[in-house]
Amino acid sequence: MSTVTIYSSDYCPFCVRAKQLLSAKNVAFNEIRVDGKREVRQQMTEKSGRTSVPQIWIGERHIGGCDDLYALEREQKLDTLLAQ
């Protein structure tokens, strides 16, 4: 199974939803919180090209945010990505 990494914030409802979906699928993930951590948020922005959270990677592939994660689930592509 691919390693999943999610940059998140404790106060972000989209982060909560993304983590809920991953947890419902029994997917372990590495969570990197950006709250109050300017350097960590900057690192996330440089890696993703985006400033909003969550930002999610499956393996080395940046898939985007919460809406992107749910789109993959609706398209029945998420399980395939996770299994790689």
N, C-alpha and C positions, 0 to 999 in steps of 0.2 A: 504494500500500500504506500502511496506517495505521502511525503511529509507535507502537512498543511501548516501554513504560517498566517496569522491574522494580526495586523496592527489594529489596535482598538482603543477606545476610550470608555471609561466606566459610565459616562453620562450620555452615551450615544444609543438611541433606540435601534438604529440600523445594525450596530455592532451586536446588540443583544439578539436580534432576529437572526443574524448570520450564525452566531454561535449556537443558537437553539437548533437551527437546521443541521449543522454539523454534529451536534450532540445527539439529535434524534436519529442520525444515521450511524451512531456509535463511532464517529471519526475523532480520533485524538488530534489535537492541534496545539501548536506553539503560539501562545498569545503574547504579543509585545504591546504593552500599554504605552501610550504617548502622552498621557496626562502630565502636564508640568515638566515634560522632558523635551525641550526645544531641539536638542541634538538628535534624539531618536525620531522625532517628527520630521526633521530635515532629512535624515537618512531615508525614511519612508518616502518622502516626496521625491528625492533623487532617484530612488529605485523604481517608483511607480509612475512618476510624472503627474501625480495627483496629490492634493493637500487634504482631502477629506478622508474620514475613517468610516467604515473599515476598509482596509486594503488587504486583499487575500491572495496568497500564492498557493498553488498546488504543485509540489515539487519546485522546479525552477520557473514554472509558468505563472505569470501574473494574470489573474482572472478578473480583477477589478474589485468592485464593492459588493454590497449586499444584493442590490438589484441584479447584478451580473451573476452572482451565485445562484439566486432563485431562478434566473432565466435558464441557466445550465440545467437545473433540476427539472424545470418544466419541459425542456427539450430532451430530457432523458439522456443527457451527456455527462452529468456530474459523476455518476457512479463509475463510468468508464475512466474518467480522469483520475478519480481517487484510486482506482485499482492499478494504475500504471506504476 
